C-alpha cells in the first residue's frame, strides 16, 4: 500500500469559504503539508478540481450485518461479509466505520438472532486481514439481556476503550414506545399476521417488568465503567430530558438517535453529542415515526449523522443540509467527519490538516448531488 504521495488540484472547505487548487502532501499515511498548487508542479494524484473532504466517520453502521444476513435465514461467512461491507463503505466515502454488533440473545423485536454470536463477529472484525479502511466495533447492549452482558464483559480488555451503546427495545419505550410500530415491523419484515404480531408484542410486554431489576443492575455497571474510563458510553433512543439527565449521570457522551426534539435539545444543552440517521434527512422524516432529523438541525440540536442502514446516505445528507442553507458547508460536513471522530475519542482524523490521518475523499457534483469519486484511506 502506498502511504506517501501528493494529491494535487483539489478544492478544500475552509471557515471563510473554499480554497481552490490545493496540493496535499502525504507521508507515511499522514498529511504533512497543504499549500497552493502552483502552475507547472506535478502530483502523484490529480484531483481534477474535485472537492477533497476528510474521510467519513460512521458511528453506527449496519452494513456488515446486512451483508452477513442478506435475507432471513441466509447467513454468509463473516469474512465474505466484511469484504462486501468494506467495498460499500469505501464507495460511500467512509474510512472509519463502527460496525453495530448486538450483544444480546434476541433481536430488538424479541426474535432469536442465531449465529454467529457477538464475540465471534467482534473477533472477525478485529482480525480482518489487510483492511482498506479502519474497521471498529459498536458494542450494542440490550440492558435486559443477561447473556448479552456476560458476552460483553468477557470481551472487554484493559488496554481498549470500546464504544458501547445501551438500548432497551421492549415495547412501551424508546423507539417502540408506540407498540404498533413494532407490530407493523413484525408484519412487514417477518410476515406475521396481525394476530400473531400482537400476541408476540403482548408476550414482550409481559416479560418486561420481570427483567427490570437486571436492567437497573446493568445500567449501574455501565455508568461505573464509563466513569472509570473503561468504556465510552452511548444511550440509544432517549425520549425525554429526564432520560438525558440519566445519561449524564451515567457518564455517557453520546445520545444515539433521540426520538424527540425535547430530548435532543436537552442533550445539546448538557454537552451530550446527538446522533441522527442520515437516511432520516433524505426521507424528510423518521421511518419509525420519531422526530425528523431536519427538525434537530433547525433547532441546533444535530451533532452527528450516522449511516444506520444506508452508507451512501451520509455524504448526501450532509450535502443536502448545506444546499438548503440550513448549515454552512463546513459545518454540514463536520456532522459526518470531525464531530463523530471527536465524540468517539478519535482525535487523529476528521480534519484535512497537517498532522492528521490521510483519510481523504474526492467528491464531484452530479445532477446537483454529491458523488464519491475516490476514497483514500490511511
PADONU-102035 format. One record per residue (C-alpha): residue number from 0; z, x negated, y. Coordinates in nm, 3 decimals. Each point is the difference from the previous one (the first is absolute). Example, Ala and Ser with C-alpha at 12.3 -4.5 7.8 and 13.67 -1.06 7.14 Angstrom:
BEGIN
NODE  nr      pz      px      py
NODE   0   0.780  -1.230  -0.450
NODE   1  -0.066  -0.137   0.344
***
This chain:
BEGIN
NODE  nr      pz      px      py
NODE   0   0.000   0.000   0.000
NODE   1  -0.100  -0.134   0.343
NODE   2   0.310   0.001   0.219
NODE   3  -0.134  -0.199   0.298
NODE   4  -0.296   0.121   0.203
NODE   5  -0.113   0.116   0.344
NODE   6  -0.085   0.359   0.083
NODE   7  -0.216   0.035   0.308
NODE   8  -0.154   0.255   0.236
NODE   9   0.268   0.265  -0.051
NODE  10   0.168   0.245   0.234
NODE  11   0.380   0.025   0.018
NODE  12   0.229   0.271   0.133
NODE  13   0.242  -0.120   0.267
NODE  14   0.261   0.162   0.223
NODE  15  -0.240   0.007   0.294
NODE  16  -0.315   0.097  -0.187
NODE  17  -0.252  -0.159  -0.236
NODE  18  -0.071  -0.372  -0.021
NODE  19  -0.366  -0.061  -0.079
NODE  20  -0.160  -0.290  -0.186
NODE  21   0.313  -0.165  -0.146
NODE  22   0.025  -0.282  -0.253
NODE  23   0.285  -0.004  -0.253
NODE  24   0.089  -0.321  -0.182
NODE  25   0.180   0.044  -0.333
NODE  26   0.177  -0.289  -0.177
NODE  27   0.172   0.041  -0.337
NODE  28  -0.003   0.377   0.026
NODE  29   0.154   0.019   0.348
NODE  30  -0.151   0.047   0.343
NODE  31   0.011  -0.334   0.177
NODE  32  -0.177   0.082   0.326
NODE  33  -0.188   0.275   0.184
NODE  34  -0.234  -0.090   0.285
NODE  35  -0.323   0.103   0.168
NODE  36  -0.304  -0.061  -0.218
NODE  37  -0.213  -0.209   0.229
NODE  38  -0.377  -0.005  -0.028
NODE  39  -0.146  -0.244  -0.251
NODE  40   0.317  -0.027  -0.210
NODE  41  -0.041   0.104  -0.362
NODE  42   0.243   0.182  -0.230
NODE  43   0.039   0.031  -0.375
NODE  44  -0.002   0.380   0.027
NODE  45  -0.199   0.181   0.267
NODE  46   0.186   0.314   0.108
NODE  47  -0.314   0.133   0.174
NODE  48   0.199   0.159   0.280
NODE  49   0.211   0.211  -0.234
NODE  50   0.358   0.094   0.078
NODE  51   0.253  -0.221  -0.178
NODE  52   0.332   0.165  -0.086
NODE  53   0.307  -0.118  -0.188
NODE  54  -0.005   0.086  -0.368
NODE  55   0.143   0.348  -0.062
NODE  56   0.354   0.023  -0.138
NODE  57   0.048   0.310  -0.216
NODE  58   0.365   0.090  -0.064
NODE  59  -0.075   0.285  -0.242
NODE  60  -0.308  -0.025  -0.219
NODE  61  -0.076   0.225  -0.296
NODE  62  -0.326  -0.185  -0.068
NODE  63   0.133  -0.172  -0.313
NODE  64   0.157   0.318  -0.136
NODE  65  -0.329   0.183   0.041
NODE  66  -0.191  -0.273  -0.180
NODE  67   0.225  -0.025  -0.306
NODE  68   0.027   0.379  -0.026
NODE  69  -0.344   0.115   0.117
NODE  70   0.049   0.335  -0.175
NODE  71   0.289   0.180  -0.172
NODE  72   0.039  -0.154  -0.344
NODE  73  -0.230  -0.295   0.076
NODE  74   0.174  -0.336   0.052
NODE  75  -0.170  -0.336   0.045
NODE  76   0.154  -0.346  -0.055
NODE  77   0.184  -0.102   0.316
NODE  78  -0.202  -0.321   0.046
NODE  79  -0.324   0.200   0.006
NODE  80   0.156   0.243   0.245
NODE  81   0.112  -0.291   0.218
NODE  82  -0.355  -0.132   0.030
NODE  83  -0.136   0.341   0.092
NODE  84   0.277   0.070   0.251
NODE  85  -0.040  -0.344   0.155
NODE  86  -0.370   0.059   0.058
NODE  87   0.065   0.335   0.166
NODE  88   0.273  -0.142   0.221
NODE  89  -0.202  -0.300   0.116
NODE  90  -0.296   0.224   0.075
NODE  91   0.234   0.199   0.225
NODE  92   0.122  -0.315   0.180
NODE  93   0.340  -0.008  -0.170
NODE  94   0.133  -0.352  -0.058
NODE  95   0.364   0.088  -0.076
NODE  96   0.075   0.304  -0.216
NODE  97   0.332   0.134  -0.120
NODE  98  -0.089   0.181  -0.321
NODE  99   0.216   0.311  -0.047
NODE 100   0.173  -0.041  -0.336
NODE 101   0.228   0.284  -0.111
NODE 102   0.335  -0.095  -0.149
NODE 103   0.061   0.338  -0.158
NODE 104  -0.041   0.173  -0.333
NODE 105  -0.192   0.295   0.143
NODE 106  -0.259   0.053   0.271
NODE 107   0.094   0.156   0.337
NODE 108  -0.074   0.343  -0.149
NODE 109   0.219  -0.059  -0.304
NODE 110  -0.263  -0.088  -0.259
NODE 111   0.026  -0.299  -0.238
NODE 112  -0.167  -0.310   0.147
NODE 113  -0.072  -0.175  -0.330
NODE 114  -0.092  -0.366  -0.034
NODE 115  -0.026  -0.260   0.137
NODE 116   0.349   0.012   0.150
NODE 117   0.096  -0.133   0.342
NODE 118   0.124  -0.348  -0.104
NODE 119  -0.320  -0.060  -0.199
NODE 120  -0.216   0.096   0.297
NODE 121   0.211  -0.212   0.234
NODE 122  -0.037  -0.307  -0.220
NODE 123  -0.375   0.059  -0.035
NODE 124  -0.031   0.004   0.380
NODE 125   0.211  -0.314   0.041
NODE 126  -0.187  -0.179  -0.278
NODE 127  -0.350   0.100   0.103
NODE 128  -0.227  -0.305  -0.039
NODE 129  -0.201  -0.137   0.294
NODE 130   0.069   0.282   0.246
NODE 131  -0.241   0.044   0.289
NODE 132   0.268   0.155   0.222
NODE 133   0.378   0.030   0.018
NODE 134   0.122   0.253  -0.257
NODE 135   0.358   0.120   0.038
NODE 136   0.216   0.278  -0.141
NODE 137   0.143   0.307   0.168
NODE 138   0.288   0.094  -0.227
NODE 139   0.018   0.381   0.008
NODE 140   0.333   0.126  -0.128
NODE 141   0.085   0.359  -0.091
NODE 142   0.366   0.023   0.105
NODE 143   0.077   0.257  -0.270
NODE 144  -0.146  -0.207  -0.285
NODE 145   0.254  -0.214  -0.187
NODE 146  -0.272  -0.172  -0.206
NODE 147  -0.190  -0.095   0.316
NODE 148   0.304  -0.155   0.165
NODE 149   0.071  -0.199  -0.313
NODE 150  -0.358  -0.130  -0.005
NODE 151   0.015  -0.098   0.367
NODE 152   0.332  -0.182  -0.027
NODE 153  -0.125  -0.201  -0.297
NODE 154  -0.303  -0.137   0.187
NODE 155   0.174  -0.098   0.324
NODE 156   0.015  -0.375   0.051
NODE 157   0.235  -0.190   0.235
NODE 158  -0.283  -0.189   0.174
NODE 159  -0.208   0.309   0.071
NODE 160   0.047   0.275   0.261
NODE 161  -0.207   0.287  -0.141
NODE 162  -0.119   0.303   0.193
NODE 163   0.171   0.308  -0.144
NODE 164  -0.078   0.360   0.091
NODE 165   0.245   0.262  -0.121
NODE 166  -0.113   0.357  -0.047
NODE 167   0.115   0.335  -0.127
NODE 168  -0.286   0.232  -0.085
NODE 169   0.203   0.280  -0.154
NODE 170  -0.104   0.340   0.142
NODE 171   0.180   0.115   0.311
NODE 172  -0.008  -0.320   0.205
NODE 173  -0.226  -0.271   0.136
NODE 174  -0.369   0.042  -0.073
NODE 175   0.076   0.294  -0.226
NODE 176   0.255   0.187   0.210
NODE 177  -0.243   0.290  -0.038
NODE 178  -0.010   0.037  -0.378
NODE 179  -0.338   0.175   0.014
NODE 180  -0.159  -0.335   0.096
NODE 181   0.108  -0.145  -0.335
NODE 182  -0.106   0.313  -0.185
NODE 183  -0.347  -0.022   0.158
NODE 184  -0.031  -0.367  -0.098
NODE 185   0.095   0.082  -0.360
NODE 186  -0.264   0.273  -0.012
NODE 187  -0.276  -0.211   0.154
NODE 188   0.069  -0.346  -0.145
NODE 189   0.168   0.088  -0.330
NODE 190  -0.191   0.325  -0.062
NODE 191   0.318   0.201  -0.059
NODE 192  -0.020   0.376   0.034
NODE 193   0.217   0.149   0.278
NODE 194   0.275   0.114  -0.237
NODE 195   0.032  -0.338  -0.168
NODE 196  -0.001  -0.185   0.336
NODE 197   0.275   0.225   0.136
NODE 198   0.208  -0.041  -0.316
NODE 199  -0.037  -0.378   0.019
NODE 200   0.125  -0.004   0.359
NODE 201   0.286   0.232  -0.096
NODE 202   0.108  -0.253  -0.261
NODE 203  -0.007  -0.286   0.252
NODE 204   0.212   0.203   0.241
NODE 205   0.251   0.077  -0.277
NODE 206   0.028  -0.370  -0.089
NODE 207   0.026  -0.118   0.362
NODE 208   0.366   0.068   0.069
NODE 209   0.108  -0.152  -0.334
NODE 210  -0.143  -0.333   0.120
NODE 211   0.163   0.006   0.344
NODE 212   0.294  -0.235  -0.085
NODE 213  -0.242  -0.263  -0.131
NODE 214  -0.217   0.038   0.311
NODE 215   0.298  -0.083   0.221
NODE 216   0.086  -0.299  -0.220
NODE 217  -0.358  -0.127   0.028
NODE 218  -0.014   0.041   0.378
NODE 219   0.329  -0.185   0.040
NODE 220  -0.131  -0.293  -0.203
NODE 221  -0.330  -0.008   0.193
NODE 222   0.184  -0.006   0.334
NODE 223   0.222  -0.284  -0.111
NODE 224  -0.293  -0.199  -0.139
NODE 225  -0.194   0.046   0.325
NODE 226   0.304  -0.100   0.204
NODE 227   0.039  -0.317  -0.207
NODE 228  -0.368  -0.088   0.052
NODE 229  -0.083   0.038  -0.370
NODE 230  -0.269   0.262   0.067
NODE 231  -0.202   0.133   0.293
NODE 232   0.054   0.375  -0.003
NODE 233  -0.227   0.293   0.083
NODE 234   0.086   0.371  -0.013
NODE 235  -0.273   0.233  -0.126
NODE 236  -0.077   0.341   0.157
NODE 237   0.293   0.038   0.243
NODE 238   0.012   0.350   0.148
NODE 239   0.280   0.012   0.258
NODE 240   0.156  -0.229   0.262
NODE 241   0.313   0.005  -0.216
NODE 242  -0.198  -0.154  -0.285
NODE 243  -0.118  -0.271   0.238
NODE 244   0.361  -0.069   0.094
NODE 245   0.072  -0.034  -0.372
NODE 246  -0.284  -0.253  -0.023
NODE 247   0.156  -0.201   0.282
NODE 248   0.338   0.014  -0.172
NODE 249  -0.161  -0.136  -0.319
NODE 250  -0.154  -0.292   0.190
NODE 251  -0.355   0.128  -0.056
NODE 252  -0.276  -0.135   0.224
NODE 253  -0.286   0.245  -0.067
NODE 254  -0.037   0.379  -0.010
NODE 255  -0.290   0.056  -0.236
NODE 256  -0.208   0.316   0.055
NODE 257   0.247   0.202   0.212
NODE 258  -0.085   0.366  -0.055
NODE 259   0.097   0.130   0.345
NODE 260  -0.058  -0.108   0.358
NODE 261   0.374   0.016   0.069
NODE 262   0.077  -0.251  -0.275
NODE 263  -0.274  -0.240   0.113
NODE 264   0.105   0.012   0.366
NODE 265   0.364  -0.059  -0.089
NODE 266  -0.095  -0.290  -0.228
NODE 267  -0.195  -0.164   0.281
NODE 268   0.292   0.046   0.237
NODE 269   0.231  -0.163  -0.257
NODE 270  -0.229  -0.300  -0.046
NODE 271  -0.122   0.107  -0.346
NODE 272  -0.370  -0.058  -0.061
NODE 273  -0.193   0.312  -0.100
NODE 274  -0.285   0.005  -0.252
NODE 275  -0.264   0.273  -0.018
NODE 276  -0.296   0.035  -0.229
NODE 277  -0.333  -0.109   0.147
NODE 278  -0.182   0.285  -0.181
NODE 279   0.221   0.238   0.201
NODE 280  -0.166  -0.128   0.319
NODE 281  -0.352   0.051  -0.139
NODE 282   0.080   0.346  -0.136
NODE 283   0.175   0.103   0.320
NODE 284   0.295   0.126  -0.202
NODE 285   0.226  -0.066  -0.298
NODE 286  -0.153   0.108  -0.329
NODE 287   0.345   0.126  -0.105
NODE 288   0.084   0.195   0.315
NODE 289   0.225  -0.255   0.171
NODE 290  -0.029  -0.135   0.354
NODE 291  -0.341  -0.123   0.112
NODE 292  -0.011  -0.375   0.064
NODE 293  -0.195   0.061   0.321
NODE 294   0.305   0.188   0.132
NODE 295   0.214  -0.307  -0.074
NODE 296  -0.245  -0.218   0.193
NODE 297   0.000   0.238   0.297
NODE 298   0.382  -0.008   0.004
NODE 299   0.012  -0.380  -0.018
NODE 300   0.164   0.023  -0.342
NODE 301  -0.271  -0.155  -0.219
NODE 302   0.072  -0.361  -0.089
NODE 303  -0.203  -0.074  -0.312
NODE 304  -0.292   0.145  -0.196
NODE 305  -0.018  -0.043  -0.378
NODE 306  -0.290   0.080  -0.229
NODE 307   0.204   0.215  -0.240
NODE 308  -0.286   0.108  -0.229
NODE 309  -0.307  -0.116   0.200
NODE 310  -0.037  -0.369   0.099
NODE 311  -0.314   0.060   0.208
NODE 312   0.193   0.238   0.227
NODE 313   0.210  -0.267   0.174
NODE 314  -0.256  -0.164   0.226
NODE 315  -0.174   0.331   0.066
NODE 316   0.327   0.169   0.099
NODE 317   0.103  -0.280   0.236
NODE 318  -0.350   0.000   0.150
NODE 319   0.013   0.378   0.048
NODE 320   0.328  -0.026   0.192
NODE 321  -0.156  -0.260   0.231
NODE 322  -0.327   0.189   0.033
NODE 323   0.174   0.314   0.122
NODE 324   0.193  -0.201   0.259
NODE 325   0.334   0.097  -0.148
NODE 326   0.084  -0.367  -0.054
NODE 327  -0.139  -0.320   0.149
NODE 328  -0.226  -0.176  -0.254
NODE 329   0.243  -0.287  -0.057
NODE 330   0.295   0.236  -0.047
NODE 331  -0.200   0.214  -0.243
NODE 332  -0.091  -0.303  -0.212
NODE 333   0.362  -0.115   0.002
NODE 334   0.083   0.312  -0.202
NODE 335  -0.178  -0.155  -0.299
NODE 336   0.059  -0.371   0.062
NODE 337   0.287  -0.140   0.207
NODE 338   0.237   0.299  -0.022
NODE 339   0.006   0.032  -0.381
NODE 340   0.022  -0.378  -0.037
NODE 341   0.308  -0.014   0.225
NODE 342   0.164   0.300  -0.166
NODE 343  -0.042  -0.164  -0.340
NODE 344   0.145  -0.328   0.126
NODE 345  -0.334  -0.184  -0.024
NODE 346  -0.004  -0.200   0.322
NODE 347  -0.294  -0.222  -0.099
NODE 348  -0.279   0.260   0.024
NODE 349  -0.127   0.302   0.189
NODE 350  -0.119  -0.193   0.306
NODE 351  -0.313  -0.204   0.075
NODE 352   0.168  -0.301   0.162
NODE 353   0.062  -0.367  -0.066
NODE 354   0.256  -0.062  -0.273
NODE 355  -0.054   0.330  -0.183
NODE 356  -0.156   0.057  -0.340
NODE 357  -0.377   0.016   0.013
NODE 358  -0.017   0.357  -0.128
NODE 359  -0.301   0.120   0.197
NODE 360  -0.230   0.302  -0.005
NODE 361  -0.345   0.022   0.159
NODE 362  -0.093   0.350   0.113
NODE 363  -0.307   0.168   0.139
NODE 364  -0.045   0.347   0.146
NODE 365  -0.241   0.219  -0.196
NODE 366  -0.064   0.361   0.105
NODE 367   0.305  -0.016   0.227
NODE 368   0.226  -0.101  -0.289
NODE 369   0.133  -0.344  -0.092
NODE 370  -0.137  -0.172  -0.305
NODE 371   0.154  -0.305  -0.169
NODE 372  -0.274  -0.262  -0.031
NODE 373   0.206  -0.286  -0.143
NODE 374   0.361  -0.069  -0.097
NODE 375   0.137  -0.355   0.005
NODE 376   0.336  -0.050  -0.167
NODE 377   0.223  -0.303   0.031
***
